Amino acid sequence: MMERKGLIKILCLMFLVSVLASGSVYAGGIALYEFGSPDVGLAAAGYAARAQDASTVFTNPAGMSRLDKSQALVSAQALYGNVKFSPNSSTNVTGDDGGNSVGWLPGGSLFVVQKINQDWSIGFGAFSYFGLSENYGESWVGRYYVQKATLVGMTLMPAISYRVNDWLYLGVGLNAMRGNLDAEIAINGVLDARPDGRLKYSDREWGYGANVGILVEPQKGTRFGFTWLSEVKLDFSAAPTFEGLGPLLGAALAGRGLTTNPLDTTITVPQMVMFSVYHELNPQWAIMGNIGWQQWSHFGFVDVQITSNDPKSLTTNLEYNDTWHVALGAQYRPTQVWTFSGGVAYDSSAVDDNKRTVVLAMGETWRFGLGAQYAFTPNLTLGVAYDLIWMVNKTTDQNRGIAGHVAGDYDNGSISVFALNLSWKY
Protein backbone atom coordinates (compact mmCIF):
# COMPACT_ATOMS: atom_id res chain seq x y z
CA MET A 1 0.00 0.00 0.00
CA MET A 2 2.85 2.39 0.86
CA GLU A 3 4.54 1.64 -2.47
CA ARG A 4 1.28 2.39 -4.26
CA LYS A 5 0.84 5.69 -2.43
CA GLY A 6 4.44 6.65 -3.17
CA LEU A 7 3.89 5.93 -6.85
CA ILE A 8 0.71 8.00 -6.84
CA LYS A 9 2.55 10.95 -5.31
CA ILE A 10 5.25 10.82 -7.94
CA LEU A 11 2.70 10.53 -10.74
CA CYS A 12 0.72 13.47 -9.39
CA LEU A 13 3.79 15.65 -9.07
CA MET A 14 5.00 14.84 -12.60
CA PHE A 15 1.46 15.35 -13.87
CA LEU A 16 1.15 18.80 -12.30
CA VAL A 17 4.55 19.97 -13.51
CA SER A 18 3.93 18.87 -17.08
CA VAL A 19 0.46 20.44 -17.13
CA LEU A 20 1.56 23.84 -15.92
CA ALA A 21 4.63 23.79 -18.12
CA SER A 22 3.55 22.30 -21.42
CA GLY A 23 -0.11 23.25 -21.04
CA SER A 24 0.72 26.91 -20.85
CA VAL A 25 3.37 26.53 -23.52
CA TYR A 26 0.86 26.10 -26.32
CA ALA A 27 -1.16 29.03 -25.05
CA GLY A 28 1.86 31.27 -25.40
CA GLY A 29 3.58 29.30 -28.12
CA ILE A 30 3.08 31.96 -30.77
CA ALA A 31 4.92 35.27 -30.62
CA LEU A 32 2.82 37.50 -32.83
CA TYR A 33 4.11 40.14 -35.24
CA GLU A 34 0.48 41.28 -35.55
CA PHE A 35 -0.73 43.99 -33.16
CA GLY A 36 -3.00 46.03 -35.42
CA SER A 37 -0.38 48.24 -37.10
CA PRO A 38 0.20 48.52 -40.89
CA ASP A 39 2.79 45.71 -40.46
CA VAL A 40 -0.17 43.29 -40.61
CA GLY A 41 -0.60 44.03 -44.33
CA LEU A 42 3.10 43.34 -44.97
CA ALA A 43 3.36 40.04 -43.06
CA ALA A 44 5.83 42.08 -40.95
CA ALA A 45 8.26 42.62 -43.86
CA GLY A 46 10.43 45.69 -43.25
CA TYR A 47 9.63 45.36 -39.53
CA ALA A 48 12.74 47.12 -38.17
CA ALA A 49 13.46 49.42 -41.14
CA ARG A 50 10.14 51.02 -42.23
CA ALA A 51 9.82 53.61 -39.43
CA GLN A 52 6.81 55.16 -41.19
CA ASP A 53 4.41 55.54 -38.25
CA ALA A 54 4.26 55.59 -34.46
CA SER A 55 4.37 51.78 -34.13
CA THR A 56 8.15 52.12 -34.59
CA VAL A 57 8.13 52.61 -30.79
CA PHE A 58 8.13 48.80 -30.68
CA THR A 59 9.41 47.60 -34.06
CA ASN A 60 12.49 49.85 -33.86
CA PRO A 61 12.58 52.67 -31.28
CA ALA A 62 15.45 54.30 -33.19
CA GLY A 63 12.96 55.16 -35.95
CA MET A 64 11.10 57.64 -33.71
CA SER A 65 13.69 60.35 -34.42
CA ARG A 66 13.30 59.79 -38.15
CA LEU A 67 9.59 60.75 -38.14
CA ASP A 68 9.01 64.28 -39.41
CA LYS A 69 6.27 65.09 -36.87
CA SER A 70 4.85 63.90 -33.58
CA GLN A 71 2.44 61.05 -34.27
CA ALA A 72 -0.17 58.79 -32.69
CA LEU A 73 -1.47 55.47 -33.99
CA VAL A 74 -4.46 53.61 -32.59
CA SER A 75 -5.60 50.20 -33.83
CA ALA A 76 -8.26 47.55 -33.36
CA GLN A 77 -7.60 43.93 -34.27
CA ALA A 78 -9.68 40.75 -34.46
CA LEU A 79 -7.97 37.37 -34.61
CA TYR A 80 -9.78 34.18 -35.62
CA GLY A 81 -7.97 30.91 -35.05
CA ASN A 82 -9.07 27.68 -36.73
CA VAL A 83 -7.11 24.93 -34.96
CA LYS A 84 -8.64 21.44 -34.84
CA PHE A 85 -7.29 18.08 -33.69
CA SER A 86 -8.18 14.76 -35.33
CA PRO A 87 -7.42 11.78 -33.07
CA ASN A 88 -6.39 8.52 -34.71
CA SER A 89 -6.86 4.87 -33.73
CA SER A 90 -3.89 4.90 -31.32
CA THR A 91 -5.80 7.18 -28.94
CA ASN A 92 -7.11 5.17 -25.97
CA VAL A 93 -8.98 7.95 -24.13
CA THR A 94 -12.71 8.28 -24.68
CA GLY A 95 -14.02 11.65 -25.82
CA ASP A 96 -14.40 13.96 -28.81
CA ASP A 97 -11.97 15.94 -30.98
CA GLY A 98 -12.34 19.18 -28.99
CA GLY A 99 -13.63 21.21 -31.96
CA ASN A 100 -11.98 24.51 -32.81
CA SER A 101 -9.70 25.29 -29.87
CA VAL A 102 -9.06 28.99 -30.59
CA GLY A 103 -11.92 30.95 -32.23
CA TRP A 104 -12.20 34.74 -31.96
CA LEU A 105 -9.78 36.87 -29.93
CA PRO A 106 -9.95 40.70 -29.81
CA GLY A 107 -6.91 42.95 -29.65
CA GLY A 108 -5.58 46.41 -30.28
CA SER A 109 -2.73 48.80 -29.65
CA LEU A 110 -1.82 52.42 -29.02
CA PHE A 111 1.43 54.18 -29.93
CA VAL A 112 2.45 57.81 -29.42
CA VAL A 113 5.68 59.55 -30.51
CA GLN A 114 6.46 63.05 -29.27
CA LYS A 115 9.20 65.02 -31.03
CA ILE A 116 11.26 66.99 -28.52
CA ASN A 117 13.52 68.61 -31.10
CA GLN A 118 15.28 67.68 -34.33
CA ASP A 119 17.40 65.02 -32.63
CA TRP A 120 15.42 63.67 -29.65
CA SER A 121 12.04 61.90 -29.54
CA ILE A 122 10.18 60.02 -26.85
CA GLY A 123 7.41 57.46 -27.29
CA PHE A 124 4.99 55.15 -25.58
CA GLY A 125 3.23 51.97 -26.64
CA ALA A 126 0.51 49.76 -25.17
CA PHE A 127 0.09 46.45 -27.01
CA SER A 128 0.51 42.66 -26.88
CA TYR A 129 2.90 40.64 -29.03
CA PHE A 130 3.02 37.44 -26.98
CA GLY A 131 0.42 34.82 -26.23
CA LEU A 132 -2.65 32.99 -27.38
CA SER A 133 -5.55 31.10 -25.84
CA GLU A 134 -7.08 27.65 -26.33
CA ASN A 135 -10.25 25.93 -25.17
CA TYR A 136 -10.93 22.29 -26.08
CA GLY A 137 -13.89 21.73 -23.78
CA GLU A 138 -14.45 19.20 -21.05
CA SER A 139 -14.97 16.04 -23.10
CA TRP A 140 -12.11 16.02 -25.60
CA VAL A 141 -9.63 13.14 -25.68
CA GLY A 142 -6.71 15.30 -24.52
CA ARG A 143 -8.48 16.76 -21.48
CA TYR A 144 -5.94 15.16 -19.10
CA TYR A 145 -3.23 17.24 -20.79
CA VAL A 146 -5.15 20.51 -21.07
CA GLN A 147 -8.75 21.77 -21.33
CA LYS A 148 -8.34 25.53 -21.27
CA ALA A 149 -5.16 27.59 -21.24
CA THR A 150 -4.44 31.27 -21.67
CA LEU A 151 -1.03 32.91 -21.42
CA VAL A 152 -0.99 36.54 -22.55
CA GLY A 153 1.61 39.25 -22.05
CA MET A 154 0.37 42.85 -22.16
CA THR A 155 3.22 45.32 -22.73
CA LEU A 156 3.61 48.95 -21.71
CA MET A 157 6.68 50.43 -23.43
CA PRO A 158 8.16 53.88 -22.83
CA ALA A 159 10.99 54.60 -25.29
CA ILE A 160 13.49 57.26 -26.33
CA SER A 161 15.51 57.82 -29.50
CA TYR A 162 18.37 60.02 -30.65
CA ARG A 163 19.45 61.15 -34.12
CA VAL A 164 23.25 60.93 -34.10
CA ASN A 165 23.60 62.46 -37.58
CA ASP A 166 21.82 62.50 -40.93
CA TRP A 167 22.13 58.72 -41.41
CA LEU A 168 22.33 57.11 -37.94
CA TYR A 169 19.55 56.80 -35.35
CA LEU A 170 19.61 55.03 -31.97
CA GLY A 171 16.74 54.01 -29.68
CA VAL A 172 15.90 52.09 -26.53
CA GLY A 173 12.67 51.11 -24.77
CA LEU A 174 11.55 49.44 -21.55
CA ASN A 175 9.37 46.34 -21.97
CA ALA A 176 7.09 46.25 -18.92
CA MET A 177 4.97 43.13 -19.43
CA ARG A 178 1.94 42.09 -17.40
CA GLY A 179 1.65 38.32 -17.72
CA ASN A 180 -1.75 36.62 -17.34
CA LEU A 181 -1.78 32.85 -16.88
CA ASP A 182 -4.94 30.75 -16.58
CA ALA A 183 -5.06 26.97 -17.01
CA GLU A 184 -7.61 24.22 -16.44
CA ILE A 185 -7.08 20.50 -16.82
CA ALA A 186 -9.08 17.38 -16.07
CA ILE A 187 -7.68 14.89 -13.57
CA ASN A 188 -8.33 11.23 -14.30
CA GLY A 189 -10.33 9.77 -11.42
CA VAL A 190 -9.44 6.16 -12.25
CA LEU A 191 -7.32 5.73 -9.09
CA ASP A 192 -10.41 6.39 -6.98
CA ALA A 193 -12.84 4.83 -9.49
CA ARG A 194 -14.79 8.08 -9.85
CA PRO A 195 -15.46 10.80 -12.48
CA ASP A 196 -12.84 13.29 -13.54
CA GLY A 197 -11.60 15.92 -11.16
CA ARG A 198 -10.20 19.27 -12.20
CA LEU A 199 -7.14 21.43 -11.60
CA LYS A 200 -7.16 25.22 -12.00
CA TYR A 201 -4.21 27.59 -11.91
CA SER A 202 -4.39 31.37 -12.27
CA ASP A 203 -1.94 34.19 -11.63
CA ARG A 204 -0.86 37.67 -12.76
CA GLU A 205 2.76 38.85 -12.67
CA TRP A 206 4.98 41.63 -14.03
CA GLY A 207 8.19 41.03 -15.95
CA TYR A 208 10.69 43.46 -17.47
CA GLY A 209 13.03 43.59 -20.45
CA ALA A 210 14.70 45.91 -22.95
CA ASN A 211 14.09 46.88 -26.58
CA VAL A 212 17.14 48.27 -28.38
CA GLY A 213 17.22 49.54 -31.98
CA ILE A 214 19.59 50.94 -34.59
CA LEU A 215 18.46 52.54 -37.85
CA VAL A 216 20.88 53.41 -40.66
CA GLU A 217 19.80 55.48 -43.69
CA PRO A 218 22.82 55.78 -46.03
CA GLN A 219 20.72 57.54 -48.67
CA LYS A 220 17.18 58.84 -48.91
CA GLY A 221 14.74 55.96 -49.44
CA THR A 222 17.13 53.20 -48.29
CA ARG A 223 17.16 52.06 -44.67
CA PHE A 224 18.67 49.23 -42.64
CA GLY A 225 17.21 48.42 -39.22
CA PHE A 226 18.37 46.18 -36.38
CA THR A 227 16.47 45.46 -33.17
CA TRP A 228 17.11 43.33 -30.11
CA LEU A 229 14.17 42.53 -27.84
CA SER A 230 15.41 40.94 -24.63
CA GLU A 231 13.77 38.01 -22.85
CA VAL A 232 11.22 38.66 -20.12
CA LYS A 233 10.82 36.37 -17.11
CA LEU A 234 7.33 35.94 -15.69
CA ASP A 235 7.55 34.45 -12.20
CA PHE A 236 4.04 33.14 -11.63
CA SER A 237 3.25 32.04 -8.07
CA ALA A 238 -0.17 30.85 -6.99
CA ALA A 239 -1.72 27.87 -5.25
CA PRO A 240 -3.56 25.57 -7.67
CA THR A 241 -7.14 24.70 -6.83
CA PHE A 242 -8.71 21.26 -7.20
CA GLU A 243 -12.26 20.05 -7.68
CA GLY A 244 -13.82 16.59 -7.52
CA LEU A 245 -10.78 14.71 -6.18
CA GLY A 246 -11.22 11.27 -4.68
CA PRO A 247 -9.87 10.53 -1.19
CA LEU A 248 -6.80 8.62 -2.37
CA LEU A 249 -5.67 11.16 -4.96
CA GLY A 250 -6.63 14.07 -2.71
CA ALA A 251 -4.54 12.72 0.16
CA ALA A 252 -1.54 12.20 -2.11
CA LEU A 253 -1.70 15.79 -3.37
CA ALA A 254 -2.23 17.20 0.13
CA GLY A 255 0.75 15.21 1.38
CA ARG A 256 2.96 17.01 -1.10
CA GLY A 257 1.57 20.42 -0.17
CA LEU A 258 0.04 20.84 -3.61
CA THR A 259 -3.49 21.67 -2.50
CA THR A 260 -2.64 24.59 -0.19
CA ASN A 261 0.85 25.88 -1.00
CA PRO A 262 1.89 28.19 -3.86
CA LEU A 263 3.35 26.65 -6.99
CA ASP A 264 5.97 28.97 -8.47
CA THR A 265 6.25 28.68 -12.24
CA THR A 266 8.86 30.70 -14.11
CA ILE A 267 8.15 31.23 -17.82
CA THR A 268 10.62 33.00 -20.09
CA VAL A 269 9.29 35.04 -23.00
CA PRO A 270 11.98 34.50 -25.67
CA GLN A 271 14.36 37.19 -26.84
CA MET A 272 14.23 38.23 -30.49
CA VAL A 273 16.71 39.68 -32.98
CA MET A 274 15.51 41.25 -36.24
CA PHE A 275 17.41 42.71 -39.19
CA SER A 276 15.34 44.51 -41.85
CA VAL A 277 15.89 46.36 -45.12
CA TYR A 278 13.68 48.97 -46.80
CA HIS A 279 14.40 50.38 -50.29
CA GLU A 280 12.39 52.71 -52.53
CA LEU A 281 12.72 51.73 -56.19
CA ASN A 282 10.95 54.90 -57.31
CA PRO A 283 8.27 57.28 -55.92
CA GLN A 284 5.59 54.58 -56.36
CA TRP A 285 7.31 51.32 -55.36
CA ALA A 286 9.22 50.19 -52.27
CA ILE A 287 10.49 46.71 -51.39
CA MET A 288 11.51 45.40 -47.97
CA GLY A 289 12.54 42.25 -46.11
CA ASN A 290 13.53 40.66 -42.80
CA ILE A 291 15.83 38.06 -41.32
CA GLY A 292 15.03 37.25 -37.69
CA TRP A 293 15.81 34.86 -34.83
CA GLN A 294 13.87 33.95 -31.66
CA GLN A 295 15.32 32.04 -28.70
CA TRP A 296 12.54 29.57 -28.00
CA SER A 297 15.04 27.12 -26.48
CA HIS A 298 15.07 29.25 -23.30
CA PHE A 299 11.29 29.30 -23.27
CA GLY A 300 11.43 25.51 -23.13
CA PHE A 301 13.16 25.49 -19.75
CA VAL A 302 10.37 25.95 -17.19
CA ASP A 303 11.34 26.11 -13.52
CA VAL A 304 8.69 24.90 -11.05
CA GLN A 305 9.06 25.45 -7.29
CA ILE A 306 6.63 23.91 -4.80
CA THR A 307 6.59 26.22 -1.78
CA SER A 308 5.95 24.02 1.25
CA ASN A 309 7.63 22.51 4.31
CA ASP A 310 9.04 19.85 2.00
CA PRO A 311 10.08 22.04 -0.95
CA LYS A 312 10.67 20.54 -4.36
CA SER A 313 12.18 22.38 -7.31
CA LEU A 314 12.07 20.97 -10.80
CA THR A 315 13.18 22.35 -14.13
CA THR A 316 11.35 20.81 -17.05
CA ASN A 317 13.12 20.87 -20.42
CA LEU A 318 10.42 20.92 -23.06
CA GLU A 319 13.10 20.67 -25.77
CA TYR A 320 12.16 23.71 -27.82
CA ASN A 321 14.27 24.87 -30.75
CA ASP A 322 15.33 28.41 -31.59
CA THR A 323 13.44 29.64 -34.65
CA TRP A 324 14.32 31.60 -37.80
CA HIS A 325 12.17 34.13 -39.62
CA VAL A 326 12.37 35.52 -43.17
CA ALA A 327 9.98 37.93 -44.89
CA LEU A 328 9.60 39.83 -48.17
CA GLY A 329 7.13 42.60 -48.92
CA ALA A 330 6.30 45.58 -51.10
CA GLN A 331 4.40 48.87 -50.98
CA TYR A 332 2.76 50.53 -53.98
CA ARG A 333 1.65 54.16 -53.94
CA PRO A 334 -0.28 54.95 -57.14
CA THR A 335 -1.44 58.37 -55.87
CA GLN A 336 -0.68 60.73 -53.01
CA VAL A 337 -3.60 59.38 -50.96
CA TRP A 338 -3.48 55.61 -51.55
CA THR A 339 -0.83 53.10 -50.42
CA PHE A 340 -1.20 49.35 -50.97
CA SER A 341 0.96 46.69 -49.35
CA GLY A 342 1.60 42.96 -49.47
CA GLY A 343 4.03 40.51 -47.96
CA VAL A 344 4.91 36.90 -47.23
CA ALA A 345 6.87 35.47 -44.29
CA TYR A 346 8.12 32.11 -43.02
CA ASP A 347 8.96 30.98 -39.47
CA SER A 348 10.64 27.66 -38.70
CA SER A 349 9.21 25.25 -36.13
CA ALA A 350 10.01 25.60 -32.43
CA VAL A 351 9.53 21.86 -31.86
CA ASP A 352 10.62 18.71 -33.71
CA ASP A 353 7.90 16.50 -35.18
CA ASN A 354 8.70 13.59 -32.83
CA LYS A 355 8.46 15.84 -29.74
CA ARG A 356 5.21 17.64 -30.51
CA THR A 357 2.43 17.22 -27.94
CA VAL A 358 -1.32 17.82 -28.03
CA VAL A 359 -0.78 20.96 -25.96
CA LEU A 360 1.98 22.10 -28.30
CA ALA A 361 0.45 22.26 -31.77
CA MET A 362 3.33 24.35 -33.07
CA GLY A 363 5.17 23.89 -36.33
CA GLU A 364 6.32 25.81 -39.36
CA THR A 365 4.18 28.84 -40.18
CA TRP A 366 3.63 30.94 -43.28
CA ARG A 367 2.17 34.45 -43.30
CA PHE A 368 0.44 36.17 -46.23
CA GLY A 369 -0.49 39.82 -45.74
CA LEU A 370 -2.45 42.45 -47.71
CA GLY A 371 -3.21 46.02 -46.70
CA ALA A 372 -4.33 49.46 -47.84
CA GLN A 373 -4.01 52.96 -46.42
CA TYR A 374 -5.95 56.09 -47.38
CA ALA A 375 -4.76 59.59 -46.43
CA PHE A 376 -7.76 61.83 -45.76
CA THR A 377 -5.33 64.69 -45.20
CA PRO A 378 -1.53 64.87 -45.07
CA ASN A 379 -1.84 64.32 -41.32
CA LEU A 380 -4.67 61.74 -41.02
CA THR A 381 -4.47 58.23 -42.49
CA LEU A 382 -6.81 55.26 -42.16
CA GLY A 383 -5.47 51.76 -42.76
CA VAL A 384 -6.98 48.27 -43.11
CA ALA A 385 -5.05 45.02 -43.32
CA TYR A 386 -5.47 41.24 -43.39
CA ASP A 387 -2.94 38.55 -42.56
CA LEU A 388 -3.36 34.79 -42.97
CA ILE A 389 -1.13 32.69 -40.71
CA TRP A 390 -1.05 29.14 -42.07
CA MET A 391 0.36 26.39 -39.89
CA VAL A 392 1.88 23.49 -41.81
CA ASN A 393 0.15 20.14 -41.19
CA LYS A 394 1.56 18.35 -38.15
CA THR A 395 1.13 15.13 -36.20
CA THR A 396 1.49 14.36 -32.50
CA ASP A 397 1.74 11.20 -30.44
CA GLN A 398 2.16 11.15 -26.66
CA ASN A 399 1.51 8.71 -23.87
CA ARG A 400 1.78 9.78 -20.25
CA GLY A 401 0.52 7.50 -17.49
CA ILE A 402 -2.99 8.22 -16.28
CA ALA A 403 -3.35 11.00 -18.89
CA GLY A 404 -3.56 8.27 -21.52
CA HIS A 405 -2.28 7.75 -25.07
CA VAL A 406 -3.37 10.58 -27.38
CA ALA A 407 -2.28 10.66 -31.02
CA GLY A 408 -3.53 12.39 -34.14
CA ASP A 409 -3.16 15.26 -36.56
CA TYR A 410 -3.57 19.02 -36.74
CA ASP A 411 -4.46 19.60 -40.39
CA ASN A 412 -4.39 23.02 -42.08
CA GLY A 413 -4.54 25.06 -38.90
CA SER A 414 -4.78 28.79 -39.57
CA ILE A 415 -5.17 32.18 -37.93
CA SER A 416 -6.83 35.10 -39.72
CA VAL A 417 -5.97 38.60 -38.51
CA PHE A 418 -8.13 41.63 -39.37
CA ALA A 419 -6.70 45.05 -38.49
CA LEU A 420 -7.99 48.61 -38.59
CA ASN A 421 -5.69 51.52 -37.70
CA LEU A 422 -5.75 55.30 -37.65
CA SER A 423 -2.57 57.41 -37.78
CA TRP A 424 -2.50 61.09 -36.84
CA LYS A 425 0.40 63.50 -37.23
CA TYR A 426 0.30 66.59 -35.02
HUZI-V818541 format. One record per residue. N is the residue number from 0. RES is the residue in one letter. D_LAST is the distance of its C-alpha to the last C-alpha in Angstrom with 1 decimal. Layout:
n	res	d_last
N	RES	D_LAST
N	RES	D_LAST
//
This chain:
n	res	d_last
0	M	75.2
1	M	73.6
2	E	72.8
3	R	71.2
4	K	69.1
5	G	68.0
6	L	67.0
7	I	65.0
8	K	63.1
9	I	62.2
10	L	61.1
11	C	59.0
12	L	57.3
13	M	56.6
14	F	55.4
15	L	52.9
16	V	51.5
17	S	51.1
18	V	49.5
19	L	46.8
20	A	46.2
21	S	46.4
22	G	45.5
23	S	42.1
24	V	41.8
25	Y	41.4
26	A	38.9
27	G	36.6
28	G	38.1
29	I	35.0
30	A	32.0
31	L	29.3
32	Y	26.7
33	E	25.3
34	F	22.7
35	G	20.8
36	S	18.5
37	P	19.0
38	D	21.7
39	V	24.0
40	G	24.4
41	L	25.4
42	A	27.9
43	A	25.8
44	A	26.8
45	G	24.6
46	Y	23.6
47	A	23.3
48	A	22.5
49	R	19.8
50	A	16.7
51	Q	14.5
52	D	12.2
53	A	11.7
54	S	15.4
55	T	16.5
56	V	16.6
57	F	19.9
58	T	21.1
59	N	20.7
60	P	18.9
61	A	19.6
62	G	17.1
63	M	14.1
64	S	14.8
65	R	15.0
66	L	11.4
67	D	10.0
68	K	6.4
69	S	5.5
70	Q	6.0
71	A	8.2
72	L	11.3
73	V	14.0
74	S	17.5
75	A	20.9
76	Q	24.0
77	A	27.7
78	L	30.4
79	Y	33.9
80	G	36.6
81	N	40.1
82	V	42.3
83	K	46.0
84	F	49.1
85	S	52.5
86	P	55.4
87	N	58.5
88	S	62.2
89	S	61.9
90	T	60.0
91	N	62.5
92	V	60.4
93	T	60.6
94	G	57.5
95	D	55.0
96	D	52.3
97	G	49.4
98	G	47.6
99	N	43.9
100	S	42.8
101	V	39.0
102	G	37.8
103	W	34.4
104	L	31.8
105	P	28.3
106	G	25.3
107	G	21.6
108	S	18.8
109	L	15.5
110	F	13.5
111	V	10.6
112	V	9.9
113	Q	9.1
114	K	9.9
115	I	12.7
116	N	13.9
117	Q	15.0
118	D	17.3
119	W	16.3
120	S	13.8
121	I	14.4
122	G	13.9
123	F	15.6
124	G	17.1
125	A	19.5
126	F	21.7
127	S	25.3
128	Y	26.8
129	F	30.4
130	G	33.0
131	L	34.6
132	S	37.1
133	E	40.6
134	N	43.1
135	Y	46.6
136	G	48.4
137	E	51.6
138	S	54.1
139	W	52.9
140	V	55.2
141	G	52.8
142	R	52.4
143	Y	54.2
144	Y	51.5
145	V	48.4
146	Q	47.7
147	K	44.2
148	A	41.7
149	T	38.1
150	L	36.3
151	V	32.6
152	G	30.3
153	M	27.0
154	T	24.7
155	L	22.3
156	M	20.9
157	P	19.3
158	A	18.8
159	I	18.3
160	S	18.4
161	Y	19.7
162	R	19.9
163	V	23.7
164	N	23.8
165	D	22.7
166	W	24.1
167	L	24.2
168	Y	21.6
169	L	22.7
170	G	21.4
171	V	22.9
172	G	22.3
173	L	24.5
174	N	25.7
175	A	26.8
176	M	28.6
177	R	30.2
178	G	33.2
179	N	34.9
180	L	38.4
181	D	40.6
182	A	43.8
183	E	46.9
184	I	50.1
185	A	53.6
186	I	56.5
187	N	59.7
188	G	62.4
189	V	65.3
190	L	66.6
191	D	67.3
192	A	68.1
193	R	65.5
194	P	62.2
195	D	59.0
196	G	57.3
197	R	53.6
198	L	51.4
199	K	47.9
200	Y	45.6
201	S	42.2
202	D	40.0
203	R	36.5
204	E	35.7
205	W	32.9
206	G	32.9
207	Y	30.8
208	G	30.1
209	A	27.9
210	N	25.5
211	V	25.8
212	G	24.2
213	I	24.8
214	L	23.1
215	V	25.1
216	E	24.1
217	P	27.3
218	Q	26.2
219	K	23.2
220	G	23.0
221	T	25.3
222	R	24.3
223	F	26.4
224	G	25.2
225	F	27.3
226	T	26.7
227	W	29.1
228	L	28.7
229	S	31.5
230	E	33.9
231	V	33.5
232	K	36.7
233	L	36.9
234	D	40.1
235	F	41.0
236	S	43.9
237	A	45.4
238	A	48.9
239	P	49.5
240	T	51.0
241	F	53.9
242	E	55.4
243	G	58.8
244	L	60.4
245	G	64.1
246	P	66.3
247	L	66.9
248	L	63.3
249	G	62.0
250	A	64.5
251	A	63.6
252	L	59.9
253	A	60.7
254	G	63.0
255	R	60.1
256	G	57.9
257	L	55.5
258	T	55.6
259	T	54.6
260	N	53.1
261	P	49.5
262	L	48.9
263	D	46.4
264	T	44.6
265	T	42.4
266	I	40.1
267	T	38.2
268	V	34.9
269	P	35.4
270	Q	33.6
271	M	31.9
272	V	31.6
273	M	29.6
274	F	29.7
275	S	27.6
276	V	27.5
277	Y	25.1
278	H	26.4
279	E	25.4
280	L	28.7
281	N	27.3
282	P	24.2
283	Q	25.0
284	W	26.4
285	A	25.4
286	I	27.7
287	M	27.2
288	G	29.4
289	N	30.1
290	I	33.1
291	G	32.9
292	W	35.3
293	Q	35.5
294	Q	38.2
295	W	39.6
296	S	43.0
297	H	41.8
298	F	40.6
299	G	44.2
300	F	45.7
301	V	45.5
302	D	47.1
303	V	48.8
304	Q	50.4
305	I	52.7
306	T	52.7
307	S	56.2
308	N	59.5
309	D	60.3
310	P	56.9
311	K	56.3
312	S	53.5
313	L	53.0
314	T	50.6
315	T	50.4
316	N	49.7
317	L	48.3
318	E	48.6
319	Y	45.1
320	N	44.2
321	D	41.2
322	T	39.2
323	W	37.8
324	H	34.9
325	V	34.3
326	A	31.8
327	L	31.2
328	G	28.6
329	A	27.1
330	Q	24.2
331	Y	25.0
332	R	22.7
333	P	25.0
334	T	22.5
335	Q	18.9
336	V	17.9
337	W	20.2
338	T	20.5
339	F	23.5
340	S	24.5
341	G	27.7
342	G	29.4
343	V	32.4
344	A	33.1
345	Y	36.2
346	D	36.9
347	S	40.4
348	S	42.3
349	A	42.2
350	V	45.8
351	D	49.0
352	D	50.7
353	N	53.7
354	K	51.7
355	R	49.4
356	T	49.9
357	V	49.3
358	V	46.5
359	L	45.0
360	A	44.4
361	M	42.4
362	G	43.0
363	E	41.5
364	T	38.3
365	W	36.7
366	R	33.2
367	F	32.4
368	G	28.8
369	L	27.4
370	G	23.9
371	A	21.9
372	Q	18.3
373	Y	17.4
374	A	14.3
375	F	14.3
376	T	11.8
377	P	10.4
378	N	7.0
379	L	9.2
380	T	12.2
381	L	15.2
382	G	17.7
383	V	21.3
384	A	23.7
385	Y	27.3
386	D	29.2
387	L	33.0
388	I	34.4
389	W	38.1
390	M	40.5
391	V	43.7
392	N	46.9
393	K	48.4
394	T	51.5
395	T	52.3
396	D	55.6
397	Q	56.1
398	N	59.0
399	R	58.7
400	G	61.6
401	I	61.4
402	A	58.0
403	G	60.0
404	H	59.7
405	V	56.6
406	A	56.1
407	G	54.3
408	D	51.5
409	Y	47.8
410	D	47.5
411	N	44.4
412	G	42.0
413	S	38.4
414	I	35.0
415	S	32.6
416	V	28.9
417	F	26.7
418	A	22.9
419	L	20.1
420	N	16.4
421	L	13.1
422	S	10.0
423	W	6.4
424	K	3.8
425	Y	0.0
//
